Amino acid sequence: MNNQQRVPGLGCPRCRMFIPTSVVDLITAKSLKCPTCGLELVIDKAASSKALEALRKVEDAQRRVEESSTFNR
């Protein structure tokens, strides 16, 4: 599996299992929930504002590249 095929996400701090997520989820969701142990991770939007703004810019750039790409047409 190459890097473009990997599912994005993070490790659960409680059970260490994988929590799949996306940039859009991180920007829009109030929390993430571990599918294995049920731990809810609350996203502190105020404390994370700089990181979330950077993620928005990355997501916007990725969307523009996909929209202008001729490889999938």
Residue frames as qw, qx, qy, qz and C-alpha x, y, z in Angstrom:
[[0.000, 0.892, 0.453, 0.000, 0.00, 0.00, 0.00],
 [0.437, 0.334, -0.032, 0.835, 1.48, 3.37, -0.94],
 [0.125, -0.201, -0.414, 0.879, 1.15, 6.62, 1.03],
 [0.337, -0.033, -0.236, -0.911, -1.80, 7.83, -1.06],
 [0.609, -0.224, -0.674, -0.352, -3.79, 4.72, -0.17],
 [0.302, -0.109, -0.755, 0.571, -3.33, 4.88, 3.61],
 [0.317, -0.761, -0.513, -0.239, -6.37, 5.74, 5.67],
 [0.117, 0.520, -0.334, 0.777, -5.74, 8.91, 7.70],
 [0.693, -0.613, -0.318, -0.209, -6.24, 8.83, 11.42],
 [0.020, -0.660, 0.563, -0.497, -4.55, 8.61, 14.78],
 [0.491, -0.048, -0.841, 0.223, -3.84, 6.20, 17.60],
 [0.563, -0.704, -0.287, -0.323, -6.19, 6.08, 20.55],
 [0.037, 0.628, -0.564, 0.534, -4.44, 7.29, 23.70],
 [0.714, -0.339, 0.408, -0.457, -6.34, 4.71, 25.79],
 [0.919, 0.024, 0.386, -0.076, -6.27, 1.45, 23.83],
 [0.261, -0.524, 0.600, 0.545, -3.69, 2.33, 21.14],
 [0.536, 0.401, 0.712, 0.213, -5.98, 1.14, 18.35],
 [0.203, 0.076, 0.389, 0.895, -6.44, 3.18, 15.17],
 [0.239, 0.675, 0.486, -0.500, -9.09, 5.91, 14.97],
 [0.394, 0.334, 0.534, 0.670, -9.79, 6.61, 11.30],
 [0.056, 0.807, 0.303, -0.503, -10.57, 10.25, 10.55],
 [0.535, 0.549, 0.324, 0.555, -10.14, 12.85, 7.83],
 [0.243, 0.051, -0.084, 0.965, -9.05, 16.44, 7.58],
 [0.338, -0.440, -0.354, -0.753, -12.69, 17.43, 7.12],
 [0.677, -0.516, -0.524, 0.011, -13.63, 15.53, 10.31],
 [0.548, -0.239, -0.321, 0.735, -10.90, 17.32, 12.26],
 [0.051, 0.172, 0.096, 0.979, -12.07, 20.70, 10.99],
 [0.445, -0.345, -0.334, -0.756, -15.80, 20.19, 11.45],
 [0.688, -0.367, -0.626, -0.029, -16.33, 17.65, 14.22],
 [0.407, -0.781, 0.207, -0.427, -16.61, 18.51, 17.90],
 [0.566, -0.490, 0.653, -0.117, -15.09, 15.18, 18.86],
 [0.573, 0.325, -0.716, -0.232, -13.78, 11.86, 17.60],
 [0.802, -0.328, 0.343, -0.363, -14.71, 8.49, 19.07],
 [0.043, -0.411, 0.903, 0.117, -12.49, 5.43, 19.19],
 [0.764, 0.037, -0.375, -0.524, -14.35, 2.59, 17.44],
 [0.593, 0.094, -0.778, 0.184, -12.59, 0.03, 19.67],
 [0.330, -0.213, -0.709, 0.585, -12.87, 1.31, 23.26],
 [0.108, -0.802, -0.562, -0.171, -15.37, 4.17, 22.84],
 [0.393, -0.474, -0.156, 0.773, -13.08, 6.91, 24.20],
 [0.280, 0.883, 0.335, 0.172, -14.34, 10.31, 23.05],
 [0.515, -0.149, 0.035, 0.844, -11.65, 12.82, 22.12],
 [0.110, 0.910, 0.346, -0.198, -13.01, 16.37, 22.30],
 [0.549, 0.360, 0.166, 0.736, -11.47, 18.80, 19.82],
 [0.228, -0.734, -0.250, 0.588, -10.72, 22.13, 21.53],
 [0.492, 0.717, 0.331, 0.365, -11.38, 24.47, 18.61],
 [0.105, -0.990, 0.072, -0.055, -10.10, 27.58, 20.43],
 [0.562, -0.638, 0.470, 0.235, -6.80, 26.03, 21.52],
 [0.652, 0.041, 0.643, 0.400, -6.34, 24.38, 18.11],
 [0.405, 0.831, 0.206, -0.322, -7.31, 27.35, 15.94],
 [0.071, 0.741, -0.535, -0.400, -3.91, 27.76, 14.25],
 [0.286, -0.152, 0.926, 0.193, -3.64, 24.04, 13.47],
 [0.468, 0.528, 0.691, -0.158, -7.23, 23.90, 12.23],
 [0.328, 0.846, -0.057, -0.416, -6.65, 26.89, 9.95],
 [0.051, -0.538, 0.762, 0.355, -3.58, 25.16, 8.50],
 [0.382, 0.150, 0.911, 0.035, -5.68, 22.02, 7.92],
 [0.454, 0.729, 0.377, -0.346, -8.36, 24.13, 6.16],
 [0.206, 0.780, -0.402, -0.433, -5.69, 25.51, 3.82],
 [0.192, -0.274, 0.915, 0.224, -4.38, 22.01, 3.08],
 [0.439, 0.409, 0.787, -0.144, -7.90, 20.72, 2.42],
 [0.394, 0.812, 0.112, -0.416, -8.68, 23.67, 0.12],
 [0.079, 0.656, -0.637, -0.396, -5.44, 23.18, -1.82],
 [0.300, -0.048, 0.947, 0.104, -6.08, 19.44, -2.18],
 [0.471, 0.595, 0.592, -0.271, -9.62, 20.09, -3.41],
 [0.318, 0.817, -0.172, -0.448, -8.35, 22.60, -6.01],
 [0.068, -0.456, 0.830, 0.315, -5.75, 20.11, -7.26],
 [0.378, 0.204, 0.902, -0.033, -8.37, 17.36, -7.57],
 [0.437, 0.728, 0.372, -0.375, -10.78, 19.68, -9.38],
 [0.298, 0.813, -0.327, -0.380, -8.15, 20.77, -11.89],
 [0.411, -0.327, 0.826, 0.204, -6.62, 17.32, -12.39],
 [0.655, 0.395, -0.335, -0.551, -7.02, 15.77, -15.81],
 [0.058, 0.305, -0.950, 0.018, -5.79, 12.33, -14.69],
 [0.290, 0.207, 0.865, -0.352, -9.22, 11.15, -13.56],
 [0.511, 0.494, 0.075, -0.700, -11.18, 12.39, -16.56]]
